[in-house]
Amino acid sequence: SPHFRRGERRPMALRVRFRTGEQLVQEGSTVDVGMGGAFIDARSLPMMGQSITLLFASPTAWDDLEIACKVRWVSDGTASRARGFGVRFEGLSAGQSSALYELLQAADFLDPEAT
């Protein structure tokens, strides 16, 4: 359906970058994304509970979509869980929400296999 529920996550591989504080920007890829958060596969993992900034390359805008996040859980790939980390998006503005919604719609449209 064209409408994302708040808690709904969809399998979606989008290249993202993230930074923790003033540190270097790291690269990763989403495994799934929703309006409330995402699971990201990355070589460099942040710490549990850390606040990070996620940078999505937007297909419709010049500037990256920057979203403040809180790291909810981290997996190093052992215990049969995928390697990566889960984040909850924090305090999305109306503008960020609509930009994220458009980005997810565009990605879903471009990659029908992901539905």
OpenMM code with the backbone's topology and positions (N, CA, C; nanometers):
from openmm import Vec3, app, unit

residues = "SER PRO HIS PHE ARG ARG GLY GLU ARG ARG PRO MET ALA LEU ARG VAL ARG PHE ARG THR GLY GLU GLN LEU VAL GLN GLU GLY SER THR VAL ASP VAL GLY MET GLY GLY ALA PHE ILE ASP ALA ARG SER LEU PRO MET MET GLY GLN SER ILE THR LEU LEU PHE ALA SER PRO THR ALA TRP ASP ASP LEU GLU ILE ALA CYS LYS VAL ARG TRP VAL SER ASP GLY THR ALA SER ARG ALA ARG GLY PHE GLY VAL ARG PHE GLU GLY LEU SER ALA GLY GLN SER SER ALA LEU TYR GLU LEU LEU GLN ALA ALA ASP PHE LEU ASP PRO GLU ALA THR".split()
positions = [
    Vec3(0.0840, -0.1186, 0.0000),
    Vec3(0.0000, 0.0000, 0.0000),
    Vec3(0.0879, 0.1241, 0.0000),
    Vec3(0.0370, 0.2344, -0.0474),
    Vec3(0.1211, 0.3536, -0.0576),
    Vec3(0.1421, 0.4254, 0.0750),
    Vec3(0.0777, 0.3804, 0.1800),
    Vec3(0.0890, 0.4515, 0.3065),
    Vec3(0.1735, 0.3746, 0.4069),
    Vec3(0.2757, 0.4411, 0.4594),
    Vec3(0.3596, 0.3802, 0.5610),
    Vec3(0.2988, 0.4068, 0.6976),
    Vec3(0.2749, 0.2993, 0.7724),
    Vec3(0.2346, 0.3191, 0.9114),
    Vec3(0.3570, 0.3592, 0.9907),
    Vec3(0.3334, 0.4241, 1.1035),
    Vec3(0.4452, 0.4746, 1.1832),
    Vec3(0.5458, 0.3645, 1.2170),
    Vec3(0.4955, 0.2483, 1.2589),
    Vec3(0.5867, 0.1434, 1.3028),
    Vec3(0.6349, 0.0514, 1.1928),
    Vec3(0.5799, 0.0668, 1.0751),
    Vec3(0.6095, -0.0261, 0.9670),
    Vec3(0.7497, -0.0060, 0.9112),
    Vec3(0.8194, -0.1175, 0.8922),
    Vec3(0.9513, -0.1133, 0.8294),
    Vec3(0.9427, -0.1945, 0.7017),
    Vec3(1.0088, -0.1467, 0.5988),
    Vec3(1.0129, -0.2225, 0.4742),
    Vec3(1.1560, -0.2573, 0.4399),
    Vec3(1.1776, -0.3774, 0.3843),
    Vec3(1.3116, -0.4102, 0.3368),
    Vec3(1.3504, -0.3088, 0.2292),
    Vec3(1.4627, -0.2444, 0.2456),
    Vec3(1.4999, -0.1390, 0.1532),
    Vec3(1.6492, -0.1125, 0.1690),
    Vec3(1.7249, -0.1302, 0.0618),
    Vec3(1.8692, -0.1068, 0.0674),
    Vec3(1.9015, 0.0311, 0.0120),
    Vec3(1.9196, 0.1271, 0.1018),
    Vec3(1.9566, 0.2625, 0.0622),
    Vec3(2.0943, 0.2934, 0.1194),
    Vec3(2.1779, 0.3524, 0.0367),
    Vec3(2.3090, 0.3932, 0.0881),
    Vec3(2.2884, 0.5109, 0.1830),
    Vec3(2.3489, 0.5000, 0.2986),
    Vec3(2.3401, 0.6087, 0.3957),
    Vec3(2.4789, 0.6371, 0.4513),
    Vec3(2.4908, 0.7544, 0.5098),
    Vec3(2.6101, 0.7876, 0.5852),
    Vec3(2.5626, 0.8293, 0.7236),
    Vec3(2.6499, 0.8177, 0.8207),
    Vec3(2.6116, 0.8603, 0.9543),
    Vec3(2.7334, 0.9146, 1.0259),
    Vec3(2.7070, 1.0036, 1.1188),
    Vec3(2.8170, 1.0562, 1.1986),
    Vec3(2.7756, 1.0588, 1.3451),
    Vec3(2.8764, 1.0368, 1.4279),
    Vec3(2.8568, 1.0392, 1.5717),
    Vec3(2.9317, 1.1610, 1.6229),
    Vec3(2.8594, 1.2604, 1.6678),
    Vec3(2.9223, 1.3833, 1.7140),
    Vec3(2.9991, 1.4484, 1.6000),
    Vec3(3.1238, 1.4853, 1.6273),
    Vec3(3.2045, 1.5521, 1.5248),
    Vec3(3.2939, 1.4534, 1.4516),
    Vec3(3.2734, 1.3250, 1.4772),
    Vec3(3.3604, 1.2252, 1.4167),
    Vec3(3.3419, 1.2168, 1.2663),
    Vec3(3.4327, 1.1458, 1.2047),
    Vec3(3.4257, 1.1222, 1.0611),
    Vec3(3.2937, 1.0573, 1.0240),
    Vec3(3.2498, 1.0879, 0.9050),
    Vec3(3.1265, 1.0274, 0.8550),
    Vec3(3.1551, 0.8841, 0.8123),
    Vec3(3.0727, 0.7919, 0.8583),
    Vec3(3.0841, 0.6501, 0.8234),
    Vec3(2.9808, 0.6173, 0.7163),
    Vec3(3.0051, 0.5090, 0.6437),
    Vec3(2.9104, 0.4682, 0.5411),
    Vec3(2.8426, 0.3385, 0.5790),
    Vec3(2.7198, 0.3245, 0.5313),
    Vec3(2.6458, 0.2031, 0.5566),
    Vec3(2.5334, 0.1890, 0.4567),
    Vec3(2.4473, 0.0915, 0.4826),
    Vec3(2.3332, 0.0678, 0.3946),
    Vec3(2.2158, 0.0235, 0.4803),
    Vec3(2.0986, 0.0770, 0.4512),
    Vec3(1.9823, 0.0340, 0.5283),
    Vec3(1.9453, -0.1090, 0.4893),
    Vec3(1.8949, -0.1826, 0.5857),
    Vec3(1.8397, -0.3157, 0.5625),
    Vec3(1.6881, -0.3025, 0.5558),
    Vec3(1.6348, -0.2243, 0.6479),
    Vec3(1.4935, -0.1882, 0.6403),
    Vec3(1.4770, -0.0480, 0.6977),
    Vec3(1.3723, 0.0177, 0.6523),
    Vec3(1.3467, 0.1557, 0.6911),
    Vec3(1.1973, 0.1759, 0.7089),
    Vec3(1.1609, 0.2614, 0.8025),
    Vec3(1.0225, 0.3012, 0.8193),
    Vec3(1.0196, 0.4473, 0.8593),
    Vec3(0.9031, 0.4980, 0.8877),
    Vec3(0.8911, 0.6379, 0.9270),
    Vec3(0.9452, 0.6623, 1.0687),
    Vec3(0.9593, 0.5555, 1.1456),
    Vec3(1.0036, 0.5727, 1.2831),
    Vec3(1.1481, 0.5355, 1.3098),
    Vec3(1.2116, 0.4661, 1.2146),
    Vec3(1.3485, 0.4240, 1.2381),
    Vec3(1.4007, 0.3371, 1.1257),
    Vec3(1.5195, 0.2789, 1.1483),
    Vec3(1.5827, 0.1988, 1.0444),
    Vec3(1.6804, 0.1000, 1.1065),
    Vec3(1.7119, -0.0042, 1.0289),
    Vec3(1.8190, -0.0956, 1.0657),
    Vec3(1.9268, -0.0770, 0.9605),
    Vec3(2.0500, -0.0570, 1.0049),
    Vec3(2.1596, -0.0213, 0.9151),
    Vec3(2.2753, -0.1184, 0.9293),
    Vec3(2.3241, -0.1650, 0.8156),
    Vec3(2.4397, -0.2525, 0.8103),
    Vec3(2.5611, -0.1639, 0.7840),
    Vec3(2.6616, -0.1719, 0.8705),
    Vec3(2.7799, -0.0881, 0.8525),
    Vec3(2.9029, -0.1576, 0.9093),
    Vec3(3.0185, -0.1284, 0.8529),
    Vec3(3.1423, -0.1889, 0.9006),
    Vec3(3.1759, -0.1336, 1.0391),
    Vec3(3.1568, -0.0032, 1.0549),
    Vec3(3.1849, 0.0621, 1.1825),
    Vec3(3.0531, 0.0807, 1.2569),
    Vec3(3.0441, 0.0287, 1.3777),
    Vec3(2.9185, 0.0334, 1.4523),
    Vec3(2.9249, 0.1365, 1.5649),
    Vec3(2.8187, 0.2150, 1.5806),
    Vec3(2.8144, 0.3095, 1.6927),
    Vec3(2.7850, 0.2342, 1.8221),
    Vec3(2.7844, 0.3054, 1.9318),
    Vec3(2.7550, 0.2438, 2.0602),
    Vec3(2.6063, 0.2506, 2.0913),
    Vec3(2.5608, 0.1512, 2.1651),
    Vec3(2.4232, 0.1472, 2.2121),
    Vec3(2.3905, 0.2766, 2.2868),
    Vec3(2.2752, 0.3350, 2.2563),
    Vec3(2.2322, 0.4548, 2.3265),
    Vec3(2.2914, 0.5844, 2.2729),
    Vec3(2.3836, 0.5724, 2.1775),
    Vec3(2.4490, 0.6908, 2.1236),
    Vec3(2.3538, 0.7710, 2.0349),
    Vec3(2.3716, 0.9021, 2.0335),
    Vec3(2.2968, 0.9879, 1.9419),
    Vec3(2.3812, 1.0070, 1.8167),
    Vec3(2.3223, 0.9805, 1.7023),
    Vec3(2.3943, 0.9955, 1.5761),
    Vec3(2.3084, 1.0747, 1.4779),
    Vec3(2.3716, 1.1205, 1.3723),
    Vec3(2.2993, 1.1865, 1.2642),
    Vec3(2.3078, 1.0968, 1.1411),
    Vec3(2.1930, 1.0631, 1.0864),
    Vec3(2.1848, 0.9786, 0.9676),
    Vec3(2.1659, 1.0689, 0.8464),
    Vec3(2.2410, 1.0414, 0.7398),
    Vec3(2.2356, 1.1231, 0.6183),
    Vec3(2.1887, 1.0361, 0.5019),
    Vec3(2.0683, 1.0643, 0.4553),
    Vec3(2.0141, 0.9936, 0.3389),
    Vec3(2.0398, 1.0781, 0.2147),
    Vec3(2.0902, 1.0155, 0.1092),
    Vec3(2.1010, 1.0848, -0.0187),
    Vec3(1.9613, 1.0876, -0.0783),
    Vec3(1.9078, 1.2063, -0.0992),
    Vec3(1.7721, 1.2190, -0.1508),
    Vec3(1.7705, 1.2175, -0.3024),
    Vec3(1.6805, 1.1373, -0.3627),
    Vec3(1.6719, 1.1339, -0.5090),
    Vec3(1.6063, 1.2597, -0.5649),
    Vec3(1.5402, 1.3367, -0.4784),
    Vec3(1.4637, 1.4515, -0.5283),
    Vec3(1.5196, 1.5861, -0.4835),
    Vec3(1.6246, 1.5838, -0.4009),
    Vec3(1.6805, 1.7111, -0.3526),
    Vec3(1.8322, 1.7084, -0.3603),
    Vec3(1.8919, 1.8252, -0.3721),
    Vec3(2.0384, 1.8346, -0.3776),
    Vec3(2.0996, 1.7958, -0.2447),
    Vec3(2.0383, 1.8457, -0.1378),
    Vec3(2.0956, 1.8235, -0.0053),
    Vec3(2.0547, 1.6888, 0.0522),
    Vec3(2.1454, 1.6305, 0.1295),
    Vec3(2.1118, 1.5078, 0.2018),
    Vec3(2.0010, 1.5375, 0.3016),
    Vec3(1.9210, 1.4361, 0.3271),
    Vec3(1.8215, 1.4454, 0.4337),
    Vec3(1.8930, 1.4027, 0.5627),
    Vec3(1.9053, 1.4945, 0.6565),
    Vec3(1.9723, 1.4653, 0.7835),
    Vec3(1.8685, 1.4390, 0.8912),
    Vec3(1.8848, 1.3272, 0.9601),
    Vec3(1.7898, 1.2910, 1.0644),
    Vec3(1.8650, 1.2533, 1.1923),
    Vec3(1.8271, 1.3167, 1.3014),
    Vec3(1.8858, 1.2826, 1.4316),
    Vec3(1.8258, 1.1498, 1.4778),
    Vec3(1.9119, 1.0616, 1.5299),
    Vec3(1.8683, 0.9285, 1.5709),
    Vec3(1.9287, 0.8903, 1.7050),
    Vec3(1.8619, 0.7958, 1.7672),
    Vec3(1.9152, 0.7330, 1.8881),
    Vec3(1.9372, 0.5859, 1.8551),
    Vec3(2.0577, 0.5366, 1.8859),
    Vec3(2.0889, 0.3954, 1.8601),
    Vec3(2.0189, 0.3101, 1.9649),
    Vec3(1.9291, 0.2246, 1.9189),
    Vec3(1.8478, 0.1420, 2.0095),
    Vec3(1.9105, 0.0062, 2.0378),
    Vec3(1.9786, -0.0488, 1.9398),
    Vec3(2.0483, -0.1749, 1.9619),
    Vec3(2.1577, -0.1928, 1.8579),
    Vec3(2.2560, -0.2737, 1.8940),
    Vec3(2.3722, -0.2971, 1.8076),
    Vec3(2.3994, -0.4469, 1.8055),
    Vec3(2.4319, -0.4992, 1.6884),
    Vec3(2.4651, -0.6411, 1.6751),
    Vec3(2.5971, -0.6551, 1.6002),
    Vec3(2.6885, -0.7315, 1.6568),
    Vec3(2.8181, -0.7507, 1.5907),
    Vec3(2.8155, -0.8678, 1.4927),
    Vec3(2.6951, -0.9228, 1.4698),
    Vec3(2.6825, -1.0302, 1.3711),
    Vec3(2.6909, -1.1692, 1.4300),
    Vec3(2.7118, -1.1780, 1.5614),
    Vec3(2.7122, -1.3095, 1.6255),
    Vec3(2.5711, -1.3401, 1.6750),
    Vec3(2.5549, -1.4544, 1.7356),
    Vec3(2.4250, -1.4956, 1.7906),
    Vec3(2.3161, -1.4931, 1.6834),
    Vec3(2.3538, -1.5297, 1.5626),
    Vec3(2.2632, -1.5443, 1.4472),
    Vec3(2.1809, -1.4193, 1.4163),
    Vec3(2.2276, -1.3023, 1.4603),
    Vec3(2.1606, -1.1781, 1.4213),
    Vec3(2.2458, -1.1097, 1.3162),
    Vec3(2.1785, -1.0405, 1.2265),
    Vec3(2.2514, -0.9675, 1.1232),
    Vec3(2.3381, -0.8606, 1.1877),
    Vec3(2.4538, -0.8360, 1.1291),
    Vec3(2.5412, -0.7306, 1.1793),
    Vec3(2.4811, -0.5948, 1.1443),
    Vec3(2.4860, -0.5028, 1.2392),
    Vec3(2.4362, -0.3695, 1.2124),
    Vec3(2.3797, -0.3065, 1.3381),
    Vec3(2.3012, -0.2016, 1.3189),
    Vec3(2.2433, -0.1340, 1.4346),
    Vec3(2.1069, -0.0756, 1.4008),
    Vec3(2.0229, -0.0728, 1.5011),
    Vec3(1.8879, -0.0197, 1.4853),
    Vec3(1.8797, 0.1186, 1.5454),
    Vec3(1.8150, 0.2105, 1.4751),
    Vec3(1.7985, 0.3457, 1.5269),
    Vec3(1.6521, 0.3858, 1.5295),
    Vec3(1.6217, 0.4746, 1.6231),
    Vec3(1.4897, 0.5377, 1.6267),
    Vec3(1.5109, 0.6834, 1.5874),
    Vec3(1.4302, 0.7300, 1.4928),
    Vec3(1.4405, 0.8694, 1.4515),
    Vec3(1.3884, 0.9585, 1.5637),
    Vec3(1.4577, 1.0686, 1.5881),
    Vec3(1.4238, 1.1570, 1.6993),
    Vec3(1.3725, 1.2908, 1.6490),
    Vec3(1.2574, 1.3317, 1.6986),
    Vec3(1.2071, 1.4657, 1.6733),
    Vec3(1.2029, 1.5105, 1.5287),
    Vec3(1.1439, 1.4288, 1.4432),
    Vec3(1.1315, 1.4670, 1.3022),
    Vec3(1.0412, 1.5893, 1.2885),
    Vec3(1.0873, 1.6869, 1.2120),
    Vec3(1.0017, 1.8016, 1.1816),
    Vec3(0.9031, 1.7595, 1.0726),
    Vec3(0.8035, 1.8418, 1.0491),
    Vec3(0.7068, 1.8121, 0.9424),
    Vec3(0.7802, 1.8020, 0.8083),
    Vec3(0.8760, 1.8916, 0.7864),
    Vec3(0.9523, 1.8899, 0.6618),
    Vec3(1.0351, 1.7633, 0.6465),
    Vec3(1.0986, 1.7208, 0.7556),
    Vec3(1.1782, 1.5979, 0.7515),
    Vec3(1.0889, 1.4774, 0.7278),
    Vec3(0.9731, 1.4761, 0.7938),
    Vec3(0.8802, 1.3639, 0.7769),
    Vec3(0.8349, 1.3506, 0.6326),
    Vec3(0.7993, 1.4629, 0.5706),
    Vec3(0.7514, 1.4547, 0.4321),
    Vec3(0.8657, 1.4190, 0.3370),
    Vec3(0.9879, 1.4693, 0.3656),
    Vec3(1.1033, 1.4350, 0.2809),
    Vec3(1.1350, 1.2860, 0.2942),
    Vec3(1.1277, 1.2337, 0.4172),
    Vec3(1.1540, 1.0914, 0.4396),
    Vec3(1.0476, 1.0072, 0.3708),
    Vec3(0.9225, 1.0485, 0.3845),
    Vec3(0.8120, 0.9766, 0.3209),
    Vec3(0.8336, 0.9698, 0.1692),
    Vec3(0.8687, 1.0831, 0.1093),
    Vec3(0.8930, 1.0863, -0.0355),
    Vec3(1.0101, 0.9973, -0.0742),
    Vec3(1.1138, 0.9993, 0.0081),
    Vec3(1.2316, 0.9180, -0.0201),
    Vec3(1.1951, 0.7692, -0.0156),
    Vec3(1.1175, 0.7297, 0.0848),
    Vec3(1.0768, 0.5891, 0.0962),
    Vec3(0.9845, 0.5496, -0.0190),
    Vec3(0.8937, 0.6396, -0.0542),
    Vec3(0.8035, 0.6120, -0.1666),
    Vec3(0.8829, 0.5947, -0.2959),
    Vec3(0.9804, 0.6841, -0.3186),
    Vec3(1.0613, 0.6789, -0.4399),
    Vec3(1.1427, 0.5497, -0.4446),
    Vec3(1.2026, 0.5123, -0.3305),
    Vec3(1.2842, 0.3909, -0.3257),
    Vec3(1.1972, 0.2681, -0.3490),
    Vec3(1.0796, 0.2671, -0.2899),
    Vec3(0.9874, 0.1554, -0.3056),
    Vec3(0.9435, 0.1442, -0.4508),
    Vec3(0.9203, 0.2583, -0.5125),
    Vec3(0.8759, 0.2626, -0.6512),
    Vec3(0.9874, 0.2152, -0.7444),
    Vec3(1.1115, 0.2565, -0.7129),
    Vec3(1.2240, 0.2214, -0.7993),
    Vec3(1.2659, 0.0754, -0.7838),
    Vec3(1.2330, 0.0167, -0.6688),
    Vec3(1.2736, -0.1213, -0.6421),
    Vec3(1.1526, -0.2059, -0.6016),
    Vec3(1.0694, -0.2404, -0.6998),
    Vec3(0.9469, -0.3148, -0.6682),
    Vec3(0.9742, -0.4507, -0.6057),
    Vec3(1.0970, -0.5010, -0.6230),
    Vec3(1.1322, -0.6306, -0.5621),
    Vec3(1.1262, -0.6241, -0.4104),
    Vec3(1.1409, -0.5041, -0.3565),
    Vec3(1.1507, -0.4885, -0.2115),
    Vec3(1.0160, -0.5003, -0.1409),
    Vec3(0.9074, -0.4974, -0.2165),
    Vec3(0.7752, -0.5023, -0.1508),
    Vec3(0.7422, -0.6445, -0.1091),
] * unit.nanometer
topology = app.Topology()
chain = topology.addChain("A")
for resn in residues:
    res = topology.addResidue(resn, chain)
    for name in ("N", "CA", "C"):
        topology.addAtom(name, app.Element.getBySymbol(name[0]), res)
